[in-house]
Amino acid sequence: MKIRNILLPPALFFVMVSTLFSCGVDRWPEYAAETELDMWIDSVMRQEYLWYKEMPSIVPSQYFLAPEEFLKKAIYTTLDKNYSYIDTLNKVQSPSYGFNYTLVKSAKADTLYNALVTNVLPNSPASEGGLQRGDWIVKVNATFITKKNENTLLKSGDAMQFTMGKYELQKDEKTEKDKGVVVETENTKEIGAERIVEDNPIPIYEIVTSATGVTVGYMVYNSFTAGTSADKEKYNNKLREISREFASAGVTDFVLDLRYNTGGSLECAQLLASLLAPESFVGKIFAHLEYNDKQSYKDFDLLFDPQLIGTGSNLNIRQGFVLTSSATATGMAGTFYDCITNNWGLLGADLPSTGVATESFINPKHGWSLNPVVCTVYNSEGESHGGGTFPAKYKADETSTANLVTYLPLGDKKETLFSMALGIIDGTYPPKEEKPTEKPEEEKPSEEPTNKTFSTKSINSAHSLYTERGTNIK
């Protein structure tokens, strides 16, 4: 991480000092410690922020706000939809069970809920207890789940026993339509207490053969993260290792699962694109970054870079698919999809695009990292698509009544979106003569779905820094 020491502009300093004199008494020493961090934020923003010309005026009293609140006052909210952010440098990873869930109302009573397991981390208490994506939890420690007891049951941190359910389609006698019902079973699973779990951005990857004999690489990529504090290239090197393995197996088609991707480093997106792009693209422009008029000397092109590939292998993918969901973070996934090539398809949910990138500025004295939007990201055609949306070629609601039957572990060939991608590769999807059918009655998740996260990182966090420039996309 390159530490940047940003000095307060003299003019701003003079204005601030003059406002902190009262009746001829110098009150600056009294307030300096309370305002120093916000004044630093303001000075960085007015030099580096992409939309610095549109920043609102700051009144002196606002320099006493908490850093997060001050940043909200400083950003240009018309275009900056909380893309800019500030964070502490000394975050401590919290213990977790290593799984996510969403609550779905039970057919038994309006006050009861079943927990649908949406994701499970490897080497976690959840995975060691046999929990899988698509499992249904009916009871926790023999107690039914309600909104009132959810925190006590599913977020206690203690070891738990789950009573499992089974999802079935049953014919509703009144409407004669299929209705999804979770039936309680005698199966139970024991989950150990919470502990620190590695948030590995590449929890699953595999090589599968499609029905027509096509060799397909599948990879879940949960964040564009280069490495850890102890090994800054750990996960990038894992990408390179996977690429060599896939190349040796003769992978020609690729399915990249970004359903739970939370954003991250632009360098990681550049590396992944360089590994997957057609061989003819290597050495050509991947993306162009354009800064504000004060920082225009920073404008530069990112390439499908052979040097970045390093010990990895360019896979020369002929056809690729990106799987997305409503949980896919706005920004990085869209930028990757926009810049990769034109032989990739989007499956699942529409993908929003910010079209911008952030850069990290460190304040070592106060222990904060300011990450304002600093540049617009253009693809090789000179298009940004900022604020736009990439439509999914094939849309699928994984939680619809019919699709919950195939809500399975990631990487399972029968799982809803993966089976769709394999079907497109084999030419069996969409069905050639699909007759329209009456839409079944759906059992939707509750209006306020509850997600148990398995790490301290939020959806909008950028998880690593661009190695040389500190550039991130959320």
KATASUL-V231676 format. One record per backbone hydrogen bond with DSSP energy under -1.0 kcal/mol. NH is the residue of the N-H (numbers start at 1). CO is the residue of the C=O. If there is no record, write none. Layout:
nh=NH co=CO
nh=NH co=CO
//
This chain:
nh=13 co=9
nh=14 co=10
nh=15 co=11
nh=16 co=12
nh=17 co=13
nh=18 co=14
nh=19 co=15
nh=22 co=25
nh=25 co=22
nh=27 co=20
nh=31 co=27
nh=32 co=28
nh=35 co=31
nh=36 co=32
nh=39 co=35
nh=40 co=36
nh=41 co=37
nh=42 co=38
nh=43 co=39
nh=44 co=40
nh=45 co=41
nh=46 co=42
nh=47 co=44
nh=48 co=44
nh=49 co=45
nh=50 co=373
nh=52 co=49
nh=54 co=51
nh=55 co=52
nh=62 co=59
nh=63 co=60
nh=64 co=61
nh=65 co=62
nh=70 co=66
nh=71 co=67
nh=72 co=68
nh=73 co=69
nh=74 co=70
nh=75 co=71
nh=77 co=75
nh=79 co=76
nh=80 co=76
nh=81 co=79
nh=82 co=80
nh=85 co=371
nh=87 co=369
nh=89 co=367
nh=96 co=195
nh=100 co=119
nh=102 co=116
nh=104 co=114
nh=106 co=112
nh=112 co=109
nh=113 co=145
nh=114 co=104
nh=115 co=137
nh=116 co=102
nh=117 co=135
nh=118 co=100
nh=119 co=100
nh=121 co=98
nh=126 co=97
nh=128 co=124
nh=129 co=125
nh=130 co=127
nh=131 co=126
nh=134 co=117
nh=135 co=132
nh=137 co=115
nh=138 co=163
nh=139 co=163
nh=140 co=143
nh=141 co=161
nh=143 co=140
nh=153 co=149
nh=154 co=150
nh=160 co=191
nh=162 co=189
nh=163 co=139
nh=164 co=187
nh=165 co=136
nh=166 co=183
nh=168 co=181
nh=170 co=179
nh=172 co=177
nh=176 co=172
nh=179 co=170
nh=181 co=168
nh=183 co=166
nh=185 co=164
nh=189 co=162
nh=191 co=160
nh=194 co=157
nh=195 co=96
nh=200 co=198
nh=206 co=218
nh=208 co=216
nh=210 co=214
nh=213 co=210
nh=216 co=208
nh=217 co=253
nh=218 co=206
nh=219 co=255
nh=220 co=204
nh=221 co=257
nh=222 co=201
nh=224 co=263
nh=225 co=223
nh=228 co=231
nh=234 co=231
nh=235 co=226
nh=236 co=226
nh=237 co=233
nh=238 co=234
nh=239 co=235
nh=240 co=236
nh=241 co=237
nh=242 co=238
nh=243 co=239
nh=244 co=240
nh=245 co=241
nh=246 co=242
nh=247 co=243
nh=248 co=244
nh=249 co=245
nh=250 co=247
nh=251 co=246
nh=252 co=215
nh=253 co=215
nh=254 co=319
nh=255 co=217
nh=256 co=321
nh=257 co=219
nh=258 co=323
nh=261 co=258
nh=262 co=222
nh=264 co=473
nh=265 co=224
nh=266 co=471
nh=269 co=265
nh=270 co=266
nh=271 co=267
nh=272 co=268
nh=273 co=269
nh=274 co=270
nh=275 co=271
nh=276 co=272
nh=277 co=273
nh=281 co=278
nh=282 co=279
nh=283 co=304
nh=284 co=281
nh=286 co=302
nh=287 co=302
nh=288 co=378
nh=289 co=300
nh=290 co=376
nh=295 co=292
nh=298 co=295
nh=299 co=296
nh=300 co=289
nh=302 co=287
nh=304 co=284
nh=305 co=303
nh=309 co=305
nh=310 co=306
nh=312 co=309
nh=315 co=275
nh=317 co=276
nh=318 co=252
nh=320 co=343
nh=321 co=254
nh=322 co=345
nh=323 co=256
nh=324 co=347
nh=328 co=325
nh=329 co=261
nh=335 co=331
nh=336 co=332
nh=337 co=333
nh=338 co=334
nh=339 co=335
nh=340 co=336
nh=345 co=320
nh=347 co=322
nh=348 co=394
nh=351 co=390
nh=353 co=388
nh=357 co=375
nh=358 co=472
nh=359 co=372
nh=360 co=470
nh=361 co=370
nh=363 co=368
nh=367 co=363
nh=368 co=363
nh=369 co=87
nh=370 co=361
nh=371 co=85
nh=374 co=357
nh=375 co=357
nh=376 co=290
nh=377 co=355
nh=378 co=288
nh=379 co=383
nh=382 co=379
nh=387 co=353
nh=388 co=385
nh=390 co=351
nh=393 co=346
nh=394 co=346
nh=396 co=348
nh=400 co=397
nh=404 co=400
nh=405 co=402
nh=406 co=403
nh=407 co=404
nh=408 co=406
nh=412 co=409
nh=415 co=412
nh=416 co=406
nh=419 co=415
nh=420 co=416
nh=421 co=417
nh=422 co=418
nh=423 co=419
nh=424 co=420
nh=425 co=421
nh=426 co=422
nh=427 co=423
nh=428 co=423
nh=429 co=423
nh=446 co=103
nh=461 co=458
nh=470 co=466
nh=472 co=358
nh=473 co=264
//
